């Protein structure tokens, strides 16, 4: 089918009916067979109460609170949950209620059984809105004289029938390749899914082949050609000339196709800092809604593949939207005043022209961190930036102030850096957008982008408050609260490791209390890994254009102080890295529209103008900022459906990057097969325990069935396995010696066998009786 149900529903509203011919035109359906599919889809949706067909043939969307929009998440063990887009409780879906939906599909779910205190609600899939899997990695097998593709992803609980031609890909012995299978027909009623082999992929073809495997697995290997056209030149009118300012580029990425990053400058100011963040202006170089903009929407985000990048922008846009030391470039700038306590006290947004003075690399940051405070000699690596060392120190002071403020407000900062492996390339460095992890990265002294992170978060929070004060639309980054059950489990584990933690009556400590409790512990890394599982993944949310406040609302706002007090926990509205994510680009388009098209006075007869980029301008605003056509254009920059697609893309990329790291680590473990090595227990379950081995910290499993010296009991409260007879203990954080038995790179599985030290002989019991000496003789 040329369209999805989600595409169809996007063309309908609950207010006005749409004629089927107009629907067909909107969906670009020209063939008679495609229009018949539309009629079938409308009939089926009408039967389940999603749409209603009126007497004149018009179609209107129904409001149905019983049908919940969600995305399926299945496990390898066959458990499936529908993750709701509205943030409600996850819904458990039994096998017979899946209705042929697969892992990752967007679905409409009807709740069949309400949840209880310790039980999730249950439901059934009523409609599949959008399929997430159009191709997959599989192995070809013969089952009952039928060739089938068995997915390597064991979360896909189905096999796909193949034509006879796929027999050439059967491999009886150890497989040397897998195949990409294109899905031609999804399962319907009693009919199984059907597909064909698109291409074979080698299992041991080197790093490039591994990247292609993972891209195919994630469904990100197909990239449409960019439309032709050149980037527009930014306007020169109304720009602030900051080319004399010695701003710096903080950059750790070294791969040629890596996206451009903002430049920063800082000065001491009233006991704190005055910070400038200059973002490359991409929004000014493209037209909103044109073919290039729509192509960028489909790409969603740039993708780091270690030693290669899949860029978001076209080569021409990437070049135009990147800063180079010593070269003048247009930028979007925010000037922030940051107090010594990390509070953002003032800001101003502007269009500007800058000329970066120098680029700071990871080698220079490492040399600066290793330099003795009173040393008069200057390391060779620091000589190119010797005139900027004072500014670097002020930037570090400013970043520490901002991060201290974030910690006080409850932001979770973890030190879980990836191992420095050459094969990981640019992945070892901090992501400036802060979107890669569920937590905030702790400061890494040798990483310039780690220093850049808190500065960009501050710029994002400033725009979030400025956007809200002016009631502008945007894409907001939202973070949920940590899971209290996981926090409690981490606390119990820390107590079992004899760390000085105390549980209150409710037994749910905060993440900050836990971090303070094991900050000096030798088990800090494994405990932080456990703590990371309590943190939800941040998601994008759509904030629409609000109406202009009435006089009564204005008087109320004035009486309560107008804007909100500055709060580091305000949801971020990211805009600084438009070359990395379309969410940044969309917000940048709104910011540019404000600075270029916003009305700074009620009429042309008024001589006094309002500076729309300054903090507090919303209090003085009493007229519409934009014309009706401009408002309509702003609303079209992003929609709720588009934000859902961005979140789906982010999930794909997050999973791909995680798979890439584990595959690189598994490759590093292949030479260790049949050898012994030291490791540290990083997780304990009823079926065994996980061990991190080697400098790459690759994680393998010691299955409980291999512990044949005793019967081991799992004690979840202490995160340990205890032998019934020997009382031998395997506990989180313990050092163990293991042998690498098997490495399955494709499934990221490493089997280990523990090499246990012999237990000490039991001491003889003291009875208090002195033994009588005995003399031996040959008589």
VENLINJO-V657242 format. One record per backbone hydrogen bond with DSSP energy under -1.0 kcal/mol. CO is the residue of the C=O (numbers start at 1). NH is the residue of the N-H. If there is no record, write none. Layout:
[[CO/NH] [CO/NH]]
This chain:
[[4/8] [5/9] [6/10] [8/11] [9/12] [13/61] [18/59] [19/23] [20/24] [21/25] [22/26] [23/27] [24/29] [25/28] [31/35] [32/36] [33/37] [34/38] [35/39] [36/40] [37/41] [38/42] [39/43] [40/44] [41/45] [42/46] [43/47] [44/48] [45/50] [50/62] [52/60] [54/57] [58/54] [59/18] [60/52] [64/67] [68/109] [69/85] [70/107] [71/83] [72/104] [73/81] [75/78] [79/75] [80/93] [81/73] [82/91] [83/71] [91/82] [92/123] [94/97] [95/98] [97/125] [98/101] [102/105] [105/72] [106/129] [106/130] [107/70] [108/126] [108/127] [109/68] [110/124] [113/122] [119/116] [121/92] [122/112] [122/113] [124/110] [127/108] [129/6] [130/106] [134/183] [136/181] [137/152] [138/179] [139/150] [141/148] [143/146] [146/143] [147/162] [148/141] [149/160] [150/139] [153/156] [156/158] [160/149] [161/195] [163/166] [164/167] [165/168] [166/169] [167/170] [176/203] [178/201] [179/138] [180/198] [180/199] [181/136] [182/196] [185/194] [188/191] [191/188] [193/161] [194/184] [194/185] [196/182] [199/180] [201/178] [206/210] [207/211] [208/212] [209/213] [210/214] [211/215] [212/216] [213/217] [214/218] [215/220] [240/353] [242/245] [245/247] [247/357] [248/264] [249/360] [255/258] [263/278] [264/248] [265/276] [267/274] [269/272] [272/269] [273/338] [274/267] [275/336] [276/265] [277/334] [278/263] [279/332] [282/285] [285/232] [287/290] [290/294] [291/295] [292/296] [293/297] [294/298] [295/299] [296/300] [299/301] [300/582] [303/310] [305/307] [306/426] [308/305] [310/303] [314/318] [315/319] [316/320] [317/321] [319/322] [324/327] [329/354] [331/352] [332/279] [333/350] [334/277] [335/348] [336/275] [337/345] [338/273] [339/342] [343/339] [346/337] [347/615] [348/335] [350/333] [351/240] [352/331] [353/242] [354/329] [356/326] [358/249] [360/251] [361/365] [362/366] [363/367] [364/368] [365/369] [366/370] [367/371] [372/375] [379/382] [382/385] [383/386] [385/388] [388/392] [389/393] [390/394] [391/395] [392/396] [393/397] [394/398] [395/399] [396/400] [397/401] [398/402] [399/403] [400/404] [401/405] [402/406] [403/407] [404/408] [405/409] [406/411] [407/410] [412/440] [414/442] [419/421] [421/424] [422/425] [424/427] [425/428] [426/429] [431/434] [440/414] [444/447] [447/451] [448/452] [449/453] [452/456] [453/457] [454/458] [455/459] [456/460] [457/461] [458/462] [459/463] [460/464] [461/465] [462/466] [463/467] [464/468] [465/469] [466/470] [467/472] [471/546] [474/543] [476/541] [478/539] [483/487] [484/488] [485/489] [486/490] [487/491] [488/492] [489/493] [490/494] [491/495] [492/496] [493/497] [494/499] [495/498] [499/501] [510/514] [511/515] [512/516] [513/517] [514/518] [521/524] [523/527] [524/528] [525/529] [526/530] [527/531] [528/532] [531/534] [532/535] [534/483] [539/478] [541/476] [543/474] [550/554] [551/555] [552/556] [553/557] [554/558] [555/559] [556/560] [557/562] [567/570] [572/477] [577/580] [577/581] [580/302] [581/585] [582/586] [583/587] [584/588] [585/589] [586/590] [587/591] [588/592] [589/593] [590/594] [591/595] [592/596] [593/597] [594/598] [600/610] [603/606] [610/612] [611/614] [613/349] [614/617] [616/619] [625/599] [627/631] [628/632] [629/633] [630/634] [631/635] [632/636] [634/637] [639/643] [640/644] [641/645] [642/646] [643/647] [644/648] [645/649] [646/650] [647/651] [648/652] [649/653] [650/654] [651/655] [652/656] [653/657] [654/658] [655/659] [656/660] [657/661] [658/662] [659/663] [660/664] [661/665] [662/666] [663/667] [664/668] [669/672] [670/673] [672/675] [675/740] [677/738] [678/694] [679/736] [680/692] [681/733] [683/690] [685/688] [687/704] [688/685] [689/702] [690/682] [690/683] [691/700] [692/680] [693/698] [694/697] [698/693] [700/691] [701/752] [702/689] [703/706] [704/707] [706/708] [711/724] [713/722] [715/720] [719/732] [720/715] [721/730] [722/713] [728/723] [730/721] [731/734] [734/681] [736/679] [737/755] [738/677] [739/753] [740/674] [742/751] [744/749] [749/744] [750/701] [751/741] [751/742] [753/739]]
